[in-house]
Amino acid sequence: MLATGMLLGLAAYLVVIVKRSLFRVEEGHLGVLVSFGAAVTDGKILRTYPPGLHRKWPWQRAVVVAVMEQNLDLSGQDGGRIAMAEDGTVLRFDSILRYVPLEAELHTFLFGMERPLEHITWLFTCLLRNEIANFRASDERAGDEDFLESTGSYAVIRRERRRLNQRIELEASAQIGSRCGIRFLAVDLTDVLPPDELHQALNAVIEARADVRAEYFRAEAESQKRVLAAERGVQIAAGRASAAQTEIARIADFLVTLREAGTLQLYVARRRAEVLSEARTLYFKEVLP
């Protein structure tokens, strides 16, 4: 009975030893070993293990790290970063950092920082605040004082967010990537949100502009309607004037014909008699000698 217990205990111990002597690395990951607190290296280069099943000494500890693309989401009420713009406006920025750990710099990423993601987050926050505080309108807008006074830093950042995003991405790759053993694939500023009081003021401005635009369109439509009516009136008046001109020309031609025939005086006398016969009242003007 004792022998059976010892055999079972030995078998369990062997199972534990075998289990502690093997480790598995999944696809998209790399493994490294730590022996008595020191990372296992080949000379000065950190020894890495590709995906698969590998052996190790029981006292060694396996550390597996993902080397595929990873996202660090800094958005939402808790994750968004707060920064002050050049004119003192406090803005909240939602952003997403896409990065991959570099195999050649894996020692820095794993052992150079106690909490790598927190370290990257705060380095990025400092960089973001510095870039926002020093961000100004582009050269073509720099001389437009009316534009700068009427928009402020928030509108400048919203209008030129793409340029700001490119600047932050370049600075992040240069200043953070090399220090943390990662390579940034992209830094996306997904949204820029103003403080509540500025948000309300902007909504009021947007509504006022919408009202002004609607009023302008109504006035423009009414003006176009009046212009069309005036053009139509001019066309009708021009038609009537043309008809009157044609009629006068025909009467003139007729009178010329009568004069040439020597009957103009007779025609005038007859027409005068016809007019007088239809008149109810006649007024005579006495001509003094």
Secondary structure, 3 states (H helix, E strand, C coil): CHHHHHHHHHHHHHHHHHHHCEEEECCCEEEEEEECCEECEECCEECCECCEEEECCCCEEEEEEECCCEEEEECHHHHCEEEECCCCCEEEEEEEEEEEECHHHHHHHHHCCCCHHHHHHHHHHHHHHHHHHCCCCCHHHHCCHHHHHHHHHHHHHHHCHHHHHHHHHHHHHHHHHHHHCEEEEEEEEEEEECCHHHHHHHHHHHHHHHHHHHHHHHHHHHHHHHHHHHHHHHHHHHHHHHHHHHHHHHHHHHHHHHHHHCCHHHHHHHHHHHHHHHCCCCCCCCCCC
